Amino acid sequence: MTERKRFSALLLCIGLVLILSVSTAFIAHEADHDCCGEDCPICRTIAINISLMRTLGLAVLGVLCLFFLLSVRPVRRRGERPARSFSGTLVSWKIRLND
C-alpha cells in the first residue's frame, strides 16, 4: 500500500509541476500579444492562468505549513522527565499502606 501512495504522490507532484510550468510558459509567450479589445480571449486566459497559479501556490503553501506544524514536536528540557499518566488506584495495584 505504501508503494501505491508513493506512486500517487509522485504523479500528483509531476502534475502540479507540469501545470505550473505550462501556465508560466503560456503567460510568458503571450505577454505582449496584440489585444483585440475588451473581450480578448487571450487576456482572459492569462487572467485565468494567473488565478490558477495563485490558488495552487496558496494551496501548496498551506499544505507545507500543515506538514511543518504536524512534524514539530515539543522539545523537552534537559533533566525533565516526561509526564506519565497513572491509571488505577492503590487498591487495584494491591499496595498496602501501613501506619
ABEGO torsion letter per residue (X at the ends): XAAAAAAAAAAAAAAAAAAAAAAAAAAAAAABBBBAEABBAAAAAAAAAAAAAAAAAAAAAAAAAAAAAAABBBBBBBGBBBBBBBBEBAAAAGBBBBX
